[in-house]
Amino acid sequence: MLSIKEINNLFPADVASNIPSHCDSSIDFLTHRQKYIDKKSAYVVFKKQEIDFNPQAVLSDHDLHIKQPLLVYRDLKEISRKIALHLNKSRLSEFDFYGVTGTNGKSTTIKIVSDLINAIDSSKKCASLGTLGLNFNEQNFETFNTTPFPLDLHYTIRKAHSLGARAIATEVSSHALCEKRIEGIEFKQIAFTNLSHDHLDYHQTMDAYFNEKLKLINYCKAPPIVNLDCAYIKKIVDHVEKTFSFSCLDKNANLFATISEYTEKGIRGELFYENEKYLFELSLYGDYNLSNCLCAVSLLLNEGYALSDICEHLQYIKTPKGRMERVLSESGALFIDYAHTPDALEQSLKTLKKHYPEKEIITVFGCGGDRDIKKRPLMAKVSERYSNEVIITSDNPRSEDPFKILNHIKNGFSHLSKFQEVEDREAAIDTAIDKLTNNKLCLIAGKGHEDWQEINFKKIPFSDHQICQQKYSKN
């Protein structure tokens, strides 16, 4: 902890006012969120606002007429990041960080990593951090963004430390790498799941997207974990001296797997590692979840854990909420999945065909507003190819007209008869469930774990899970 005077000495402000000459109260963290403020925090003002509360101190990029100690920095974003990192330095040194990046599979992979580490090595006390928030000891805490912005990230690490965690498996997004959100964090292991069409509204091209992901290798000294089944990720081999590879297709990978059986409960197969064969059973669905599992297992192997110990616990691994999750249904089978890219939707639908080859598939999906427009018709093509019936609906329209989004999606269908349009998402889910019979199943895609729907910059309570439960309770 530092006093505001010490912070000003280490990071001299362009303007400083109300700085006490005596030893004032100590600052342990910075936050730009009013709800996080306590007696150990300084408040960071990124946009003009009235300070109608009483923080210990304020950091801003403009002068303010306040009674609290004030430090003004022209480059507030960069300086506040450096101060937050400095305040958290001693805690960071106590953690082992495991970073996972890729288009799809990050949330599942970090959950498997943390679950396996905690099962095998209870002294490690590993949390997971990503799209699903901070998770530790069966507790969940909301976070912001897949990889939080620096002030939120350091606040969250501080929270994990206070809970007793000493390792964190975290998702690392391309946005975070581009914006240097993880500067100052050294990862013990890093892994790359896959790369496919997404975020091109931000990165413009797939090559630019790949190059941002590749930056993660600069944050870790250990050989990166790479998926040889993904053409883009395979390129990483050319950028580093050594890798640890996994595959379901290439027997030359360090860790190779085959599937012997798809069941209605999961997967059975064999793992091959260092000339040894191990049988495994997973309560997860699909080739892509096996790939996520291989990624997590590879990370543990690269960390020094024994595969025999890992295999003992694989059958108990559960999917995160909203990740190809089967929910209760009286007729047919009903799945909720976060798939919101063309590749993810295709993998999810292929998975259901493999596990339920005799059933017809009803797919419900939409596309988010203010995001990559190009993927909208691509998702329509995928849904038409692998579904018997398709219902298009709203996802998170944000500031866009939901019917405009639906029109973009419709451009990908070969004929108007190939889909049904139900803009209201609750009505769309109800319609799909009404269609279910014992020889049909339904995939509700796009929102997964989310318990809100973003419309006109407001997050309105909404949960695919809750809508399904309400529908069955009425019946």
C-alpha angles and dihedrals in degrees: 000000000000135000116240087250091055091048089053091049092051095039106025112214123227086228126014126184139171091018108160118230092215125070103285129192117301126252118221101174145002125234138176091196116090093208091062096054118119137149092286098052140087119212120234117209111205095169134027113280142141115264099221093161133062115255120174090243140346133227117197143159091230137043118271131193098230136131095228123091108278131200117188120201125179090208094043096157094057098038094047089051090053093047092048090051092048092050091050098043098106092048092048090056090060094056135083108213122205115190126201123186135173140105097272136016100035097121093048093045096051090047091053090047094051094041093051095045091050092047095048102032112027092178091066096067099199124196127192125226128190145080091344093053129242111329124188134148091357090304122122126203123188117244133180123250127352088278108020122234113262099269092046091043094054091044089053093048088050089051092050090050092052089052091055101257117145099177132045129197104201140182113237114202126204088240090056092051093047092048095042093237092152097050110143096026117113114202121215092205133007131194137192116211105183143305127230141144111317141112093023088139083069104032099029096208137041091237091055089047091051093048091054091051090048091062089077090079088070090066098056137054096199122088109273121247109241135189109227091193091070115074094210096046090046088064089069088077087072093054101053137046096236139012139181107229135198131188148165090204110033115068090195092069118111088243119030129180138190128193117227098178142012111207135177087257100046143281138324123194151119134278122209120202131157093347092308128113124216128186116224140184125199131193087210130100129236145009091277092057089050086052090050089049092049089051091054093044091049090053091053092046090050086051091055104259118142118250091223089060092046094050091055089066104036095091090059096054113115129201117251117256112286095012106118087317120172111219128196115281133168095211127029122346125293124201132186116202137173092223105143103152128072092248095047092049091049092050092048094051093045088051093054091050090054096048095039106028094162097052130090116233128230112192126199117188146140137181130248121252124240089026139099106326094190094069095058099081089038090060089050090054091050094048092049093049096052105028134076091207131017129198115189118203145150122301114174102327092182108179095344127098103257091218090055089055090049090052090054090051093048090059088072097059120093092221139007090243090065096077147028120226118218108161096189105080096209091052090047092054091046090051092051094048090050088057094053120114133162091274095049136069132192132219116200103195139186110039105048110164096008115123096192141055118219112224124165093347092308126109107222118194108261132146128181087207093054093047090053092048092048091050093053094043089056090051 
